[in-house]
Amino acid sequence: MANPWTGEVALVVGGERHALKLTLGALAELEAGLKADTLVAMIERFEQGRFSTRDVLALIVAGLRGGGWRGEVADLLSAEIEGGPVGAAKAAGQLLARAFALPEGGA
């Protein structure tokens, strides 16, 4: 089960439940592959609904790696993600939110 207090988000990929997390290393990898100047720019794109599928995939990969996954981007290209593209986008948005804020009701 994912722990929102540590920034984790649950996502089922290929029938297997994963805890995604944006660790410092995962954030650095994400930043290196961004098609935006900064993480703030990516956050703004998500807030404004202007994100691309490439953004969603990059966030999912970074979150999976932060959660300990050792796969490659190619492994996800044909993988079944629970909730489809909408579920993946929701998980990506939650990852960004949880990486930089406490869960709702947190102090």
C-alpha positions in Angstrom: 0.0 0.0 0.0 1.3 3.5 -0.9 2.0 5.9 2.0 0.9 9.4 1.1 2.9 10.8 4.0 6.1 9.8 2.3 5.0 10.9 -1.1 4.0 7.5 -2.4 1.3 6.9 -5.0 -0.1 3.4 -5.9 -0.4 2.3 -9.5 -1.1 -1.1 -11.0 1.1 -1.8 -14.0 0.9 -5.1 -15.8 -1.3 -6.5 -13.1 1.3 -5.7 -10.4 0.8 -3.0 -7.8 3.6 -0.6 -7.4 4.4 2.2 -4.9 5.7 5.2 -6.9 7.7 7.9 -5.2 9.7 10.9 -6.4 12.9 10.6 -4.5 15.7 13.1 -5.0 17.4 10.7 -7.5 14.2 10.2 -9.3 13.6 13.9 -9.5 17.1 14.5 -10.8 16.5 11.9 -13.5 13.2 13.5 -14.3 14.7 16.9 -14.5 17.4 15.6 -16.9 14.8 14.3 -19.3 12.3 17.1 -19.1 11.1 19.1 -22.1 10.6 22.0 -19.7 13.2 24.4 -18.2 12.4 23.3 -14.6 10.3 21.1 -12.5 8.2 24.2 -11.7 7.4 24.5 -15.4 6.2 20.9 -15.4 4.1 21.4 -12.3 2.5 24.5 -14.0 1.7 22.4 -17.1 -0.1 19.9 -15.0 -2.0 22.5 -13.0 -3.0 24.2 -16.3 -3.9 20.9 -18.0 -1.2 21.4 -20.7 0.9 18.3 -20.0 1.8 15.8 -22.7 1.8 12.0 -22.7 5.6 12.3 -22.6 5.3 14.2 -19.3 3.0 11.5 -17.9 5.3 8.7 -19.0 8.4 10.5 -17.6 6.7 11.0 -14.2 5.5 7.4 -14.1 9.0 6.1 -14.9 10.6 8.4 -12.3 8.1 7.4 -9.7 8.5 3.7 -10.4 12.3 4.0 -10.2 12.0 6.0 -6.9 9.9 3.2 -5.6 12.6 0.6 -6.5 11.5 -0.5 -10.0 14.5 -1.5 -12.2 12.7 -1.6 -15.6 13.1 0.5 -18.6 10.8 3.0 -20.4 10.3 0.4 -23.2 8.8 -2.0 -20.6 5.9 0.5 -20.1 5.2 1.1 -23.8 3.0 -2.0 -24.1 2.2 -2.4 -20.4 -1.4 -2.3 -19.2 -1.8 0.5 -16.7 -4.9 0.3 -14.5 -7.2 3.2 -15.4 -5.5 3.6 -18.8 -4.1 7.0 -19.8 -6.4 8.9 -17.4 -5.3 6.7 -14.5 -1.6 7.3 -15.4 -2.2 11.0 -15.7 -3.9 11.1 -12.3 -1.0 9.1 -10.7 1.5 11.5 -12.3 -0.3 14.5 -11.0 -0.5 13.0 -7.5 3.2 12.2 -7.6 4.0 15.9 -8.2 1.6 17.1 -5.6 2.9 14.6 -2.9 6.5 15.3 -3.7 6.1 18.9 -2.7 3.2 19.0 -0.2 1.8 17.1 2.8 -1.4 15.1 2.2 -4.7 16.8 2.8 -5.3 17.3 6.5 -1.5 17.3 7.2 0.2 19.8 9.4 
